[in-house]
Amino acid sequence: MLKIEQLTGGYSQTDIIKDVSFSVSRGEMFGILGPNGSGKSTLLKMVSGILAPYSGSISIKGKPIKSYSAKELARIIAVLPQHSSEAFSYSVKETVSLGRYAHQEGWFHTWSGKDEEIVWQVMEQTGVAMFADSLLHELSGGERQRVSLAQALAQEPEILLLDEPTNHLDLSYQKDLLDNLKGWTRNTGLTVISIFHDLNLAGLYCDRLLLLDRGRIKSMDSPNEVLREEQIAQVYQTSIQKQPHPKVPAPQMVLLPETEGNQTEEKLIDESLLQVSDEYIMLRSPQHLRTMSSGVVGSGIGWHRNFINRHVGKDYDCSDHRSEMADYIKKLGFEPGETVGMMTAVFLEDASFTFLKEEGFSILVVVTAGVGNAVDASRSKVHSSELVPGTINIWMFVNGELTEEAFIQGIMTATEAKAKALHELMVRDPLTGTIATGTSTDSILIAATQHGSKMDYGGTVTPLGKLIGRGVYDCTLEAVGKSRKRVKR
Ligand SMILES: Nc1ncnc2c1ncn2[C@@H]1O[C@H](COP(=O)(O)OP(=O)(O)OP(=O)(O)O)[C@@H](O)[C@H]1O
């Protein structure tokens, strides 16, 4: 659809765009990225024919751009410029109607039924039909942006060039606009070439991205390839981290703020922060901790500062345990979003905890363990899937920085140490009679301050794994021992 070859150009004989070549296919959504001043708008001006290049060529549908008249070009390409705050006293409908100019034939430019139909259709699509008679200056910045888009669409272009289209739009209109653009590329074959400042939106919606660095192509590929941490950090000169999107296979780039200097003094997470009552064991951390857990509340990966292991009776109704637990946390005066909450039928005075230190880092392990509901994971097929309280809950608080890999390996190490303790104590699965590996509702938490020594790994023979293995094994032995004594009494 569009082919750019060795394009060089700029202003007053200064090269802004240098030797740029790429092509865009019909129906493609193509994003242009780059820091301020890297030449994105200049490139778009050349592609739209507003600015003549010094050298190189641009061809559209196989013909040089120079061979098209202005009117012919306007029937193929529509441009949505960077938003301007100027607003003339035209009505919305009049403004959108200007987009039909390229399609009007002859000297008298008669307004046809088709023109009218298309203008209303694009006003509906962009959500501005309700303002049809309003004057532009009466609209908000985002509403005016949508009017400009409607005007561009009224041209019925085959290629839509957009300079920062989501500028001034609130979240829901950003999503609507990009969903619509994506839909049009798929359904009507519209080709979209758009400048983005928001790398995450570009990564979510574009088929391919072009990254400009001081007027040259730094990278042009799929979003996942272009949005590489080191590359973006280098081109944008900032600290950035790449993460997977939680729902779709698209990269998300997050800024890493400079927090040095305004950090409050780090407080050690140790047993002095534990509060144990008949109702719950609680740890309130002075700072947010990076967590990976399977709690009833706060499960998955996150940042939390309150940790509650709550005692519930054996007859606790588990049918809506998540919302019941969230209500309970609120009643205690905590925000469920900041809290990891677990439940246990074990008497909390039977909890076991230990604080272990190594060169440069330390961990606090807390275990509550009831094994009446023990299961051998290798034979769990014979059990029903019903959830019953009676469980081993393991908390591990690490004073140190963990990689994601270390979080996962720490959980593996703890699970192995727990299984070993159950083996040592000959805890049996009551249904199979074989040695149990856990219970059917065990929960685990690993939480790290993310300050201090960095631990890349948490496997069994790593410094972190050694402390976890020992701490979880010892605490599980002790907690199961205490709870068994109580059962005997
Ligand atoms: N009309 C102009 N005359 C002279 N120089 C210009 C003109 N427009 C832009 N420039 C210069 O060209 C360079 C690239 O500008 P351009 O607007 O293409 O960058 P951009 O990547 O779109 O930046 P931004 O992200 O800030 O919108 C800048 O150094 C700018 O000062």
The ligand as an ORCA input file, in Angstrom:
! r2SCAN-3c Opt
* xyz 0 1
  N       8.688     23.607     10.715
  C       9.908     23.319     11.187
  N      10.969     24.073     10.846
  C      12.191     23.785     11.295
  N      12.480     22.751     12.119
  C      11.454     21.982     12.509
  C      10.124     22.216     12.056
  N       9.312     21.264     12.615
  C      10.128     20.482     13.360
  N      11.402     20.896     13.303
  C      12.553     20.269     13.959
  O      12.669     18.934     13.497
  C      13.032     18.072     14.554
  C      12.041     16.906     14.586
  O      10.749     17.417     14.882
  P       9.458     16.517     14.822
  O       8.303     17.401     15.141
  O       9.444     15.766     13.554
  O       9.770     15.516     16.003
  P       8.788     14.512     16.755
  O       9.519     13.227     16.872
  O       7.469     14.489     16.088
  O       8.712     15.210     18.166
  P       7.545     15.253     19.290
  O       7.554     13.915     19.933
  O       8.050     16.306     20.223
  O       6.244     15.609     18.625
  C      13.044     18.901     15.806
  O      14.372     19.185     16.150
  C      12.302     20.163     15.439
  O      12.810     21.253     16.132
*
